[in-house]
Amino acid sequence: MTENNIAKNLKYLRKKRGLKQADIRSKLSITRSTWSNYENGITTPAIDDLIKFSRFFGITLDELILHDLNLKDPLPVKNDRRKMNTPVVYAMNDMISATGEPDIQYVLKELAKLREEVDTMKNNNTKN
């Protein structure tokens, strides 16, 4: 039963973040095939990996292992910025590497994108 929740929750959390299985490699240093095995309940992650996943997704181990997160809906769905007219700022967890340290390059890139969006909004407002 627990393994079933872990598998369902990992898939749910990945999708809520708008990630593909292939994206997991760069975010969590887990191969796509290993992640797929976790999501499908073929294998169960080691406790160290469960801790890493709970930190990355910003949830407790208890929530990851024991609860059906699909019922709780703890994370908002990530919206695609290209389909929106306003900038989106995501949770700080997106800016944390699998080691728990800030990913400075990611943070700088996101800040540059945000600056561009703010400048675009300012330019659009001055034209109106």
C-alpha positions as CSV (number, residue, x, y, z in Angstrom):
1,M,0.0,0.0,0.0
2,T,2.8,2.4,0.9
3,E,4.7,1.7,-2.3
4,N,1.5,2.4,-4.2
5,N,1.3,5.8,-2.7
6,I,4.9,6.6,-3.3
7,A,4.6,5.6,-7.0
8,K,1.4,7.6,-7.5
9,N,2.7,10.6,-5.6
10,L,6.0,10.8,-7.5
11,K,4.1,10.7,-10.8
12,Y,1.6,13.3,-9.5
13,L,4.3,15.6,-8.2
14,R,6.4,15.4,-11.4
15,K,3.3,16.3,-13.5
16,K,2.3,19.1,-11.2
17,R,5.7,20.6,-11.7
18,G,5.3,20.3,-15.4
19,L,8.3,18.0,-15.7
20,K,8.9,15.1,-18.0
21,Q,10.6,12.0,-16.8
22,A,13.7,13.0,-18.8
23,D,13.8,16.3,-16.8
24,I,14.3,14.4,-13.6
25,R,17.9,13.6,-14.5
26,S,19.1,17.2,-14.3
27,K,16.8,18.2,-11.4
28,L,17.4,15.2,-9.1
29,S,20.3,13.2,-10.6
30,I,18.1,10.2,-11.2
31,T,18.0,8.5,-14.6
32,R,14.7,8.5,-16.5
33,S,14.5,4.7,-16.4
34,T,15.1,4.7,-12.6
35,W,12.4,7.3,-12.1
36,S,10.0,5.4,-14.4
37,N,10.5,2.3,-12.2
38,Y,9.7,4.4,-9.1
39,E,6.6,5.8,-10.7
40,N,5.4,2.5,-11.9
41,G,6.0,0.8,-8.5
42,I,8.6,-1.6,-10.0
43,T,11.2,-0.5,-7.5
44,T,11.0,1.6,-4.3
45,P,13.3,4.5,-3.7
46,A,15.9,4.3,-0.9
47,I,15.3,6.5,2.1
48,D,18.0,8.9,1.0
49,D,16.2,9.4,-2.3
50,L,12.9,9.8,-0.6
51,I,14.3,12.6,1.5
52,K,15.8,14.2,-1.6
53,F,12.4,14.0,-3.4
54,S,10.5,15.4,-0.4
55,R,12.9,18.4,-0.2
56,F,12.7,19.0,-3.9
57,F,8.9,19.0,-4.0
58,G,8.6,20.8,-0.7
59,I,6.6,18.2,1.1
60,T,7.1,16.0,4.2
61,L,8.2,12.4,4.0
62,D,4.9,11.6,5.7
63,E,3.0,13.2,2.8
64,L,5.1,11.6,0.2
65,I,4.8,8.1,1.6
66,L,1.5,7.9,3.5
67,H,-0.9,10.2,1.7
68,D,-2.6,10.3,-1.7
69,L,-1.4,13.7,-2.8
70,N,-3.8,13.7,-5.7
71,L,-6.6,14.1,-3.1
72,K,-4.8,16.8,-1.1
73,D,-3.5,18.8,-4.1
74,P,-0.7,20.6,-2.2
75,L,1.0,22.2,-5.2
76,P,-0.5,24.6,-7.7
77,V,-0.3,23.6,-11.3
78,K,2.6,25.3,-13.1
79,N,1.3,27.5,-15.9
80,D,3.1,27.9,-19.1
81,R,4.3,31.5,-19.2
82,R,4.1,31.6,-23.0
83,K,0.3,31.3,-22.7
84,M,0.0,34.0,-20.0
85,N,0.3,37.8,-20.1
86,T,1.7,38.1,-16.6
87,P,5.0,36.8,-15.2
88,V,4.9,33.7,-13.0
89,V,7.2,33.3,-10.0
90,Y,7.5,29.7,-8.9
91,A,8.3,28.3,-5.5
92,M,11.8,28.6,-4.2
93,N,12.1,24.8,-4.4
94,D,12.5,25.2,-8.2
95,M,15.7,27.1,-7.5
96,I,17.2,24.4,-5.2
97,S,19.4,21.7,-6.5
98,A,19.1,18.1,-5.5
99,T,21.9,18.7,-2.9
100,G,19.7,21.3,-1.1
101,E,22.0,24.2,-2.3
102,P,20.7,27.1,-4.3
103,D,21.4,26.6,-8.1
104,I,22.9,30.0,-8.7
105,Q,22.9,29.7,-12.5
106,Y,19.2,28.8,-12.5
107,V,18.4,31.7,-10.2
108,L,20.2,34.2,-12.3
109,K,18.6,32.9,-15.5
110,E,15.1,33.2,-13.9
111,L,15.9,36.7,-12.6
112,A,16.9,37.7,-16.2
113,K,13.7,36.3,-17.6
114,L,11.6,38.2,-14.9
115,R,13.5,41.4,-15.7
116,E,12.6,41.0,-19.4
117,E,9.0,40.4,-18.6
118,V,8.8,43.5,-16.3
119,D,10.5,45.6,-19.0
120,T,8.0,44.3,-21.6
121,M,5.1,45.1,-19.3
122,K,6.4,48.6,-18.7
123,N,6.9,49.2,-22.4
124,N,3.3,48.0,-23.1
125,N,1.9,50.2,-20.4
126,T,3.7,53.3,-21.7
127,K,2.3,52.7,-25.2
128,N,-1.3,52.5,-23.9
